[in-house]
Every structure is written in structure tokens, then in C-alpha cells.
Amino acid sequence: MPKHCRLFHVDTFTRQLFCGNPARVVLDADDLTDEQMQTIATELNGETAFVLSAESADHDMQVRFFTPEHEVSFVGHVTLATHYVLAKCGLRGKGVIRQSSHAGIAEVDVAEVDGDYRISMSISPASLGPALAEHHRVQVLDALGISSPYLHHDCPLQILTKGGSRLLIGMRSPDLLPSLKPDMNELARLTPHIGAEGYFVFALNDPDQHGHLSTVSRMFCPAIGIPEDPVSGNAHGMLGAYLVAHNIVSTENGAFNFTGYQGESLQRPGSVRVHVTCTGAVTQSVRITGDAVILYEAALPL
């Protein structure tokens, strides 16, 4: 293990310590083996980014993502944490940075806002799969403790894929989300059968006085070692494409914005700003924006 590896613990989608979604970032990871990366992520017991040098001219840097269980293609909140750390350490300036990962190349924009940094990620839309088969639908609802009458009638249970796969489940009221009683063992058992690594349960708030849309959500990913995820940028990007595909939201000039709130159930509230551009019911691009704060920096032992 190289002597210069630096580890950062970052709380994302918040500016308040001990809120939002925690992420771990390891700088200067070029000399680490796959096994070492997995060992570090497992030991830290959280989603971890490893920053590596670029390999070609079409990107500025590489990032690999590991959960405590295995490597994954892309993690939104850990991407935010990575670029926040690089900005705070003076290793990358403001502007657009091209990040390469197993999910492809993503453009990340670093902006200075209110004396701190705010990170935006432009990602390609998630792929929409078919609606869930009825027998699997019943199994999932039972595992989550959801009764069918509580579902939003315009929201089919559908799997979306962008890096990872998530089953989106729309509820008719935000007030119903605290009552969920997920059976984590059953949700993990169902994962290989239905093809979703996580279960993203959401509800729409009424628009505020300015007409701004917001959502409230919870997400469960026991199959990848995360019983409940505090705040997910990637899943909110999927939600944007889902809302467009099912004409659940009104768009203006081929775009709409919403703010996703998540984490209250874990006492780690955070928020994700989402901008979606679309043509009709087809999403063209998604932009995820959030804040972050560094809890600590440490040197990895040899």
C-alpha cells in the first residue's frame, strides 16, 4: 500500500455534519490492488471511492467505487464527495471535470457557492426496464410492509438501471413512508429474482407556493450491504427519468426541476437537487447537485 494514501470521511447532500449520506474517499490510489480496495471498503463498512490517474485524453481522472460487499460501477453521493475533497484540497479547481468509471464518463461541475463548494453531476439517463411481474410485486410489497391501496395509482413498480439497479415504488402520500417495516433478509433474497439491487420508495409533496416540486424517499439495499441508504444521488436521477416517462410531472420548455429529501428516518436528513431535460416522455439528460462537508481526514496505515 503506498505511503501517500489519504482517506477522507465526507457527509454528502448536506452542509451539516452527521447528516446526509456518509462517503469515504481515498486519494492517490493508483498502486492499490483490487483486493486492497475491497478490503478497505469492507473495513470502513461503507461505500468508498478510490481516485486514480487518467488513462487517456478523454477524461481527467478515474474513480472506482466499492461497497462493503463488492465493486460497483457508479455511486452518486460518493462521486460528489470525491470532487468536494479534491476542491477543498486544492487538487482540482472550479469548472467541469471529466470523471471516468466503469459506468462511463461523467461530467462533474465544481462551483463556489456561499464560500464553499457545490458539486453537480451530469449523467446519462437511466434505462427503464419492464414493470414488475405481479407475483414479484406482491412479494416486494409484503417485504416492505406496504398495502396496495397505499401505492400511487400512476406509478408502476419498475426497475431502472444506471450503474446499479433500483426498483422504484411510488406511494400516494409522504406521510406513509415512516410506517414502512422492511424485512431486510427477504428483500436481499428477492434481489436476484427480480433483478434490483435496491428498493427506492418515494412520494411526491404538493408543490410549494412557487410551484417547486419536491419528493420524499427511503431506499433499502441489503443485498449490497446497505440496509437503508440515507441519501442517494443516483436513485434521484433515476426518479427524474421515471417521473418523465410516466407523465407524472409537468415540464416547461423540455425541462423540470425537483428537490429530493431523504434520510429523516435515519436522523441523517439531506437533499438532492435534480434537473431533467427531456423530449416528450423521453429523458435526454439528468443533472444532480448537492453540498458536502468533511468530517475528518486520516492517513491509511501501511
C-alpha positions as CSV (number, residue, x, y, z in Angstrom):
1,M,0.0,0.0,0.0
2,P,1.5,3.4,-1.0
3,K,2.6,5.7,1.8
4,H,0.7,8.7,0.4
5,C,-2.8,7.3,0.5
6,R,-5.2,9.8,2.2
7,L,-8.6,8.9,3.5
8,F,-11.5,11.3,3.9
9,H,-14.8,10.8,5.5
10,V,-17.4,13.1,4.0
11,D,-21.1,13.8,4.7
12,T,-22.8,14.5,1.4
13,F,-26.0,16.2,0.3
14,T,-25.8,18.4,3.3
15,R,-23.6,21.1,4.9
16,Q,-24.3,19.8,8.4
17,L,-22.0,17.2,10.0
18,F,-23.6,13.9,10.8
19,C,-26.4,14.4,8.3
20,G,-26.8,13.4,4.7
21,N,-25.1,10.3,3.3
22,P,-21.6,9.4,4.6
23,A,-18.9,8.6,2.0
24,R,-15.3,7.6,2.1
25,V,-12.7,8.9,-0.4
26,V,-9.2,7.5,-0.9
27,L,-6.8,9.7,-2.9
28,D,-3.7,8.6,-4.8
29,A,-5.0,5.0,-5.1
30,D,-3.1,4.0,-8.3
31,D,-0.9,1.5,-6.5
32,L,-3.7,-0.3,-4.7
33,T,-4.7,-3.7,-5.9
34,D,-8.4,-4.7,-6.3
35,E,-8.1,-6.8,-3.2
36,Q,-6.8,-3.9,-1.2
37,M,-9.5,-1.6,-2.3
38,Q,-12.2,-4.2,-1.4
39,T,-10.5,-4.8,2.0
40,I,-10.5,-1.0,2.8
41,A,-14.2,-0.6,1.8
42,T,-15.1,-3.6,3.9
43,E,-13.1,-2.4,6.9
44,L,-14.6,1.1,6.6
45,N,-18.1,-0.5,6.2
46,G,-19.3,2.0,3.7
47,E,-19.3,3.0,0.0
48,T,-15.8,4.1,-0.9
49,A,-14.2,5.9,-3.9
50,F,-10.7,5.3,-5.0
51,V,-9.2,8.1,-7.1
52,L,-6.8,7.1,-9.8
53,S,-4.9,8.9,-12.6
54,A,-6.4,9.3,-16.1
55,E,-5.5,6.7,-18.7
56,S,-6.5,8.6,-21.8
57,A,-7.2,12.1,-23.1
58,D,-11.0,11.7,-23.0
59,H,-11.1,12.1,-19.2
60,D,-9.3,13.9,-16.4
61,M,-9.3,11.3,-13.7
62,Q,-10.6,7.8,-12.8
63,V,-12.7,6.7,-9.9
64,R,-13.5,3.2,-8.8
65,F,-16.4,2.5,-6.3
66,F,-16.6,-0.3,-3.7
67,T,-19.4,-1.2,-1.3
68,P,-18.5,-3.4,1.7
69,E,-19.6,-6.3,-0.4
70,H,-18.2,-5.7,-3.9
71,E,-17.2,-3.2,-6.6
72,V,-20.0,-1.3,-8.3
73,S,-20.0,0.9,-11.4
74,F,-21.1,4.2,-10.0
75,V,-22.3,5.8,-6.8
76,G,-23.7,9.3,-7.0
77,H,-23.1,10.6,-3.4
78,V,-19.5,9.2,-3.4
79,T,-18.8,11.0,-6.7
80,L,-20.0,14.2,-5.0
81,A,-17.7,13.5,-2.0
82,T,-14.7,12.8,-4.3
83,H,-14.9,16.1,-6.1
84,Y,-15.7,18.1,-3.0
85,V,-12.5,16.6,-1.4
86,L,-10.4,17.4,-4.5
87,A,-11.7,21.0,-4.5
88,K,-11.1,21.5,-0.7
89,C,-7.6,20.1,-1.0
90,G,-6.8,22.4,-3.9
91,L,-6.2,19.5,-6.2
92,R,-8.9,20.4,-8.7
93,G,-10.2,23.9,-9.4
94,K,-13.7,25.1,-10.3
95,G,-15.2,24.1,-13.5
96,V,-16.0,20.9,-15.4
97,I,-14.1,17.7,-14.6
98,R,-14.5,14.5,-16.7
99,Q,-14.6,11.5,-14.5
100,S,-14.2,8.0,-15.9
101,S,-15.6,5.0,-14.1
102,H,-17.0,1.6,-15.0
103,A,-20.3,3.4,-15.8
104,G,-18.6,5.6,-18.5
105,I,-17.5,9.2,-18.4
106,A,-19.5,11.7,-16.3
107,E,-19.0,15.4,-16.3
108,V,-18.8,16.9,-12.8
109,D,-19.1,20.7,-12.3
110,V,-17.5,22.3,-9.3
111,A,-18.9,25.7,-8.3
112,E,-18.2,28.1,-5.5
113,V,-21.4,28.9,-3.6
114,D,-21.6,30.9,-0.3
115,G,-17.9,30.5,0.4
116,D,-18.0,26.7,-0.1
117,Y,-18.2,24.3,-3.0
118,R,-21.3,22.8,-4.6
119,I,-21.0,19.8,-6.9
120,S,-23.1,19.0,-9.9
121,M,-23.0,15.8,-11.9
122,S,-24.3,15.4,-15.5
123,I,-25.2,11.8,-16.1
124,S,-26.9,10.0,-18.9
125,P,-30.5,8.9,-18.2
126,A,-31.2,5.5,-16.5
127,S,-32.5,2.7,-18.6
128,L,-36.1,1.8,-17.8
129,G,-37.0,-1.9,-17.5
130,P,-40.4,-3.5,-17.6
131,A,-43.0,-3.2,-14.9
132,L,-42.6,-5.8,-12.2
133,A,-44.4,-9.1,-12.7
134,E,-47.5,-9.5,-10.4
135,H,-46.1,-12.3,-8.3
136,H,-42.9,-10.4,-7.6
137,R,-44.9,-7.3,-7.0
138,V,-46.8,-9.0,-4.2
139,Q,-43.6,-10.4,-2.7
140,V,-41.9,-7.0,-2.7
141,L,-44.8,-5.2,-1.1
142,D,-45.1,-7.8,1.6
143,A,-41.3,-7.5,2.3
144,L,-41.7,-3.7,2.7
145,G,-44.9,-3.8,4.7
146,I,-46.8,-1.9,2.1
147,S,-50.5,-2.4,1.3
148,S,-51.6,-1.9,-2.3
149,P,-54.1,0.9,-1.6
150,Y,-51.1,3.0,-0.3
151,L,-49.5,3.0,-3.8
152,H,-49.7,5.9,-6.2
153,H,-52.0,4.8,-8.9
154,D,-49.9,6.4,-11.7
155,C,-46.6,4.8,-10.5
156,P,-45.9,1.2,-11.7
157,L,-43.3,-0.8,-9.8
158,Q,-40.4,-0.6,-12.3
159,I,-36.7,-1.3,-12.3
160,L,-34.3,1.3,-13.6
161,T,-30.6,0.8,-14.2
162,K,-27.8,3.4,-14.1
163,G,-24.6,1.9,-12.7
164,G,-26.7,-0.1,-10.3
165,S,-30.3,-1.2,-10.5
166,R,-33.2,0.1,-8.3
167,L,-36.9,-0.8,-8.1
168,L,-38.9,2.4,-7.9
169,I,-42.1,2.3,-5.8
170,G,-44.4,5.3,-5.6
171,M,-46.6,5.9,-2.6
172,R,-49.6,8.2,-2.6
173,S,-48.6,10.2,0.4
174,P,-45.3,11.2,2.1
175,D,-47.0,10.5,5.4
176,L,-46.9,6.8,4.7
177,L,-43.1,6.4,4.4
178,P,-42.3,6.4,8.2
179,S,-44.6,3.4,8.6
180,L,-42.6,1.1,6.3
181,K,-41.4,-2.1,8.0
182,P,-38.8,-3.6,5.6
183,D,-37.8,-7.3,6.1
184,M,-34.1,-6.9,5.1
185,N,-33.5,-10.6,4.8
186,E,-36.5,-11.0,2.4
187,L,-35.5,-8.0,0.3
188,A,-32.0,-9.4,0.0
189,R,-33.4,-12.8,-1.0
190,L,-35.6,-11.2,-3.7
191,T,-32.8,-9.2,-5.3
192,P,-31.5,-11.9,-7.7
193,H,-35.0,-13.0,-8.6
194,I,-36.3,-9.6,-9.6
195,G,-33.0,-8.0,-10.7
196,A,-32.9,-5.0,-8.5
197,E,-30.1,-4.3,-6.1
198,G,-32.2,-1.8,-4.1
199,Y,-35.7,-0.6,-3.4
200,F,-36.4,3.1,-3.8
201,V,-39.7,4.1,-2.2
202,F,-40.8,7.7,-2.8
203,A,-43.8,10.1,-2.6
204,L,-44.4,13.5,-4.1
205,N,-45.0,16.5,-1.9
206,D,-47.6,19.1,-3.0
207,P,-45.8,21.9,-5.0
208,D,-44.8,24.9,-2.8
209,Q,-46.0,28.4,-3.2
210,H,-43.6,29.0,-6.1
211,G,-44.7,25.8,-7.8
212,H,-41.5,23.9,-7.0
213,L,-41.8,20.1,-6.9
214,S,-40.2,18.0,-4.1
215,T,-40.2,14.4,-3.1
216,V,-39.6,12.3,0.0
217,S,-38.0,8.9,-0.2
218,R,-36.4,5.9,1.5
219,M,-34.1,3.3,0.0
220,F,-33.2,-0.2,1.1
221,C,-30.2,-2.1,-0.4
222,P,-29.5,-5.0,2.0
223,A,-28.1,-7.2,-0.9
224,I,-25.1,-4.9,-1.3
225,G,-24.5,-4.4,2.4
226,I,-26.6,-1.2,2.9
227,P,-29.8,-1.9,4.9
228,E,-31.1,1.7,4.4
229,D,-29.3,4.3,2.3
230,P,-29.6,7.8,3.8
231,V,-29.5,9.9,0.7
232,S,-28.9,8.7,-2.9
233,G,-28.0,10.9,-5.8
234,N,-28.1,8.1,-8.4
235,A,-31.6,7.0,-7.4
236,H,-32.9,10.5,-7.6
237,G,-31.5,10.7,-11.1
238,M,-33.4,7.5,-11.9
239,L,-36.5,9.1,-10.3
240,G,-36.3,12.1,-12.6
241,A,-36.3,9.8,-15.7
242,Y,-39.2,7.8,-14.2
243,L,-41.4,10.8,-13.5
244,V,-40.9,12.0,-17.1
245,A,-41.6,8.5,-18.6
246,H,-44.9,8.2,-16.8
247,N,-46.0,11.8,-17.3
248,I,-46.3,12.3,-13.6
249,V,-44.8,15.8,-13.7
250,S,-45.3,18.8,-15.9
251,T,-42.3,20.1,-17.9
252,E,-41.6,23.5,-19.2
253,N,-39.5,24.0,-22.3
254,G,-38.4,20.4,-22.2
255,A,-37.1,20.5,-18.6
256,F,-38.1,20.3,-15.0
257,N,-36.5,20.6,-11.6
258,F,-37.2,19.0,-8.2
259,T,-35.6,18.6,-4.8
260,G,-35.5,15.1,-3.3
261,Y,-35.5,14.9,0.5
262,Q,-34.2,11.7,2.2
263,G,-32.7,10.4,5.4
264,E,-35.2,11.6,8.0
265,S,-35.9,8.0,9.1
266,L,-32.2,7.6,10.0
267,Q,-31.8,11.0,11.6
268,R,-29.5,11.9,8.7
269,P,-31.6,14.4,6.6
270,G,-30.2,15.6,3.3
271,S,-31.4,17.0,0.0
272,V,-30.7,16.4,-3.7
273,R,-31.3,19.0,-6.4
274,V,-32.3,17.4,-9.7
275,H,-32.6,19.0,-13.2
276,V,-34.0,16.9,-16.0
277,T,-34.1,17.8,-19.7
278,C,-36.5,15.8,-21.9
279,T,-38.2,15.4,-25.2
280,G,-41.8,14.4,-24.5
281,A,-41.7,11.4,-22.2
282,V,-38.0,10.6,-23.0
283,T,-35.3,12.0,-20.7
284,Q,-32.2,13.4,-22.5
285,S,-30.0,14.3,-19.6
286,V,-30.0,14.4,-15.8
287,R,-28.1,16.8,-13.5
288,I,-27.6,16.1,-9.8
289,T,-26.5,18.8,-7.4
290,G,-25.6,18.7,-3.8
291,D,-23.4,20.1,-1.0
292,A,-20.9,18.3,1.3
293,V,-18.8,18.7,4.4
294,I,-15.6,16.8,5.5
295,L,-15.8,15.1,8.9
296,Y,-12.2,14.0,9.1
297,E,-9.0,13.2,7.1
298,A,-6.7,10.3,8.0
299,A,-3.6,8.5,6.7
300,L,-4.1,4.9,5.8
301,P,-1.7,2.6,7.6
302,L,0.8,0.5,5.7
